[in-house]
Amino acid sequence: MTQLEAARSGQITEEMRICAEGEGTDPETLRRGIEEGTVVVVRNALHKGIKPLAIGKGLRTKINANIGTSRDRADVAAELEKVRICVEAGADTVMDLSTGGDIRAIRRAIVEASPLAIGTVPIYQAAARKLEQGKSFVDLSGEDLFEAIEENGRDGVDFITVHCGVTRRSVASVEAQGRLLGIVSRGGSLTAHWMEVNGLENPLFEHYDRLVEIARRYDMVLSLGDGLRPGCIADATDRGQIQELVLLGELAKRARDRGVQVMIEGPGHVPIQDIVANIQLQKRLCNGAPFYVLGPLPTDIAPGYDHLTSAIGGAIAGAAGADFLCYVTPSEHLRLPTLEDVREGIMASRIAAHIADLAKGLPGSWERDRSMARYRRELNWEGQIGASIDPEKSRAMLETSRSADEEGCTMCGEFCAVRMGRAGKIRREGT
């Protein structure tokens, strides 16, 4: 029985209890969210080495960190170190997007090493295997793709991105309207090119019931991918993106009808004035399913700083109802991320998620900011460091002021406004 099937039968599973306790909510409230499809519990039935994670309406906004090899950089040890950084920096999930090396061995190592839920994109593995055989990825068969998905399930992967909405019709919508940058999703582009060369429909759409049955077998969450997402703000919210989204809403219902939990993936590059509308549209078309967004990035001109543009878009998206933010690192569009890139990307996304939780009024989110204000009022540096989102960086950067008897920092010294206010308060109370 899947978590969704249990919720529909009125059962509160152990996974639901663990998630409810972690979220500070009532288990029955969580169960109802799962039943309605507005919440998912992420944990493969075979992946017992992690705590289950709840994502969705009324819960803390979650963060995903992407890692993975390429054909140019296929170092398993480096990826395991990234897992360590992800855990240390506070990510909620890790996606292995490996496209180089022994992908299954890399995935198994990551699954074994990570205390966090793991996601993958199985088409990457299926395509890479064809290249290893000296063939083109267009030589893939539907059977190859489903075998890769089954293998991911057996290996304990908790959620998979599948580009079921990239169909001949939705791709035709992109082509009919025209795009400045075309299709930028790797999985979306692979699927679109495969359909064009082979003259066939997307196997994940044509044989969707088979995909759903595999997911049900392992209680894997289907993350219905946005293969036609805009890759620049000029292409945002076009006919291809919306055609795919409409289809994903229909496919989400079909999966839930079969007891399989579903998330919907959202756009990457969206102008700031359109972000809220995109979130509202997704929630409406997909019956409130949890929404997983890449960024979004509200400008295209900041390579090297895309973790900042992503945080801006992510805060707005989260406040509007997005449930799950995929981090973007400073190296987005430029290179495979380094360890420091991974850390910076997670921190930027965590800030965005917390800002979103403040806007949503989630219990506990405001208290953390109030605590920081109290510690600043008291010039309590240890308290401020402990309340900060990155205590390690806060401590490393702190410079107390000798001129202010170590009470203020070196920016203001004896002219510290808080220090002067405290001194005035003490004088007034002493008279």
C-alpha positions, 0 to 999 in steps of 0.5 A: 500500500502506498502512502496515498492509498493509506491516506485514502483509507484513513490510515496514519502511517509511521511515515506520516507521524514522523513527517508531522512531528518534523513539521510541527503539525497534526498527523491527521492534517498531514494525512488529509493533505496527502489524500487531497494530493496537496502533500506528498511523502517522499521515501521509496519503500525500499529506502529505509535508511532515511527519514521520510520527507513531506512536501506541500501545502502548509509545510515548510518550503523545501530545498533540493540540491543537484549534484552529479557527474558529467563525461568531463568530470566523473569522480565518485569521491567528489560527488560523495563530498558534495552529498556531505556538503548538502547535508551540512548546508541544510538541503532537504533532498539531493538529485543525482543528475549524473551523465558520465561514468558508471551512472548506476554505481554512482547512484548507488553510492550516493543513495547509500551515503545520503541521509537525505531523499534522493531524486534522479532523471532516469532518461540521462542514464538510458541515454548515456548507456547508448553512448557507451555502446557506441550508439546515439541516444536516438537509438533508445527504445521505450523498453530501454527507458522503462528498464532504467526507471525500474532500476532506479526504483530497485536502487531506492530512488525516492522521486524521479523526474519524468518528462511525460508532457513533452509530446508531439503536440506540445513540441509542435506548440513550441515550434508554431509560436517560436522561441528565442532559445528553444528547448533548454531542458536536457530531458525535454530536448532528448525526448523532443529530438528522439520523437523527431528522428523516430517519428514516434510519440514519447513512450512515457506519455504513450505508455504512462500507465506502465510508468505509474505502475512502476512508481506504485511498486516502489512508492516513488513520487513522480515529479512530472518534469517541465521539459518545455520550460522557458530557458530565457525570460523572453520565452516564459509562459508561451504556448508550449509551456502551458500546453505541457502544464495542462497535460501534466495536470491531467497526468497527475490525476491519472497517477493519483487515481492509481495511488501514486503521489505526484509533484509538478515541476515548474519554469526556470526563467520567468520575468518577475512580474509573471512569477505569481501568475505562473504559480497560481496557474499551476496550482489551478491546472494541477489541483493543488499538487506540490509545485517544484520550481527551478529558481525561477530566474527573473533575469538572464544576464547574471552568470556567476551570480545566478544563485542570487537571481534564483533566490529572488525568484524563489522567494517570490515563487515560494510566497505565492505557493511554490512548495519545493525550490531547486537550488541554482549555483553560481556556476549555473550555465558555466560549469559543473558546480564545485563544493563551494558552489553547492554550498552557496547555492543551498544557502541562497535557496534556504534564504529564499525558502525562509522568506517564503515561509515568513510570507506564508505565516508558517508557525515558527518562521517568524520566531526565528527572526524575532530571536535574531532581533532580540540578540541584536538588541542585546549585542549577544554575538553568540545568540546572533551566530546561532540564529543565523542561517549560516553560523559558520560564515557568520562566525568567520566574518564577525569582527568586534570593535575594540573602540566599542569595548567589543560590544559593536562590530567594526562597521560602527564601533562606538557609534553603534546605534544599538549600543547607544540606545542601550546606554541611553536606556540604562541612564534613563532607568537609573534616574 
